[in-house]
Amino acid sequence: MESLVQDFNFILATGIFAVYLVIDALYAYYTLSVTKHHAFAAATSGFAMHFLLAFGVINYVGNYLYVIPLALGSWVGTYVIVRRESLKKL
């Protein structure tokens, strides 16, 4: 466990947080696009989402502590998109 903490890089963790924020925002956008039958938007967001997923996988395989910023970024990304969509309906 000590070596995982010593190998933890906060700059990389910030990057993982940002990438997964974008990934989950894309996933929420993807889901909305599919339900609205917007094929091009759904396909493009799906492509970008899966392309970026590799970044996180490569990093948390080496150090599972990177799952923490990954999960936090995921939460924020989904929250922002769903919140934005709910405010549009007001």
WOCORDA-V739308 format. One record per residue. N is the residue number from 1. RES is the residue in one letter. SS is DSSP state (alpha for helix, beta for strand, coil for the rest). OMEGA is omega in whole degrees, -180 to 180 (999 if undefined). D_CENTER is the distance of its C-alpha to the mean C-alpha in Angstrom with 1 decimal. Layout:
BEGIN
N|RES|SS|OMEGA|D_CENTER + N|RES|SS|OMEGA|D_CENTER
END
This chain:
BEGIN
1|M|coil|-179|25.7 + 2|E|alpha|-180|27.2 + 3|S|alpha|177|26.2 + 4|L|alpha|179|22.5 + 5|V|alpha|180|22.8 + 6|Q|alpha|-180|24.9 + 7|D|alpha|-178|22.5 + 8|F|coil|-178|19.5 + 9|N|coil|-176|18.7 + 10|F|alpha|177|17.4 + 11|I|alpha|177|16.6 + 12|L|alpha|178|14.5 + 13|A|alpha|177|12.8 + 14|T|alpha|176|12.2 + 15|G|alpha|178|10.8 + 16|I|alpha|177|8.3 + 17|F|alpha|-178|7.5 + 18|A|alpha|-179|7.3 + 19|V|alpha|-179|5.5 + 20|Y|alpha|170|2.3 + 21|L|alpha|179|4.0 + 22|V|alpha|-179|4.7 + 23|I|alpha|-178|3.0 + 24|D|alpha|172|3.8 + 25|A|alpha|177|6.5 + 26|L|alpha|-180|7.5 + 27|Y|alpha|178|7.8 + 28|A|alpha|178|9.8 + 29|Y|alpha|177|11.6 + 30|Y|alpha|-180|12.3 + 31|T|alpha|178|13.8 + 32|L|alpha|180|15.8 + 33|S|alpha|179|17.0 + 34|V|alpha|-178|18.2 + 35|T|alpha|178|20.0 + 36|K|coil|179|21.6 + 37|H|coil|175|22.6 + 38|H|coil|-171|21.2 + 39|A|alpha|-176|21.1 + 40|F|alpha|180|20.3 + 41|A|alpha|179|17.3 + 42|A|alpha|-179|15.9 + 43|A|alpha|-179|16.7 + 44|T|alpha|179|15.4 + 45|S|alpha|176|11.9 + 46|G|alpha|178|12.0 + 47|F|alpha|-178|13.2 + 48|A|alpha|-179|10.7 + 49|M|alpha|-178|7.7 + 50|H|alpha|177|10.0 + 51|F|alpha|-179|11.1 + 52|L|alpha|-180|8.1 + 53|L|alpha|-179|7.6 + 54|A|alpha|180|11.0 + 55|F|alpha|-179|10.3 + 56|G|alpha|-179|8.8 + 57|V|alpha|-180|11.5 + 58|I|alpha|-176|14.1 + 59|N|alpha|-177|13.7 + 60|Y|alpha|172|13.6 + 61|V|alpha|180|16.4 + 62|G|alpha|-178|18.5 + 63|N|coil|-174|17.8 + 64|Y|coil|176|16.3 + 65|L|coil|178|16.1 + 66|Y|alpha|176|12.9 + 67|V|alpha|-179|11.4 + 68|I|alpha|178|12.2 + 69|P|alpha|177|10.0 + 70|L|alpha|-178|7.1 + 71|A|alpha|178|8.0 + 72|L|alpha|177|8.9 + 73|G|alpha|178|5.8 + 74|S|alpha|-180|4.5 + 75|W|alpha|-178|8.1 + 76|V|alpha|-180|8.5 + 77|G|alpha|179|6.3 + 78|T|alpha|-179|8.1 + 79|Y|alpha|-177|11.2 + 80|V|alpha|-178|11.6 + 81|I|alpha|-179|11.6 + 82|V|alpha|177|13.8 + 83|R|alpha|179|15.9 + 84|R|alpha|180|16.5 + 85|E|alpha|180|17.6 + 86|S|alpha|178|19.8 + 87|L|alpha|177|21.5 + 88|K|alpha|-176|22.3 + 89|K|coil|-179|24.4 + 90|L|coil|999|26.5
END
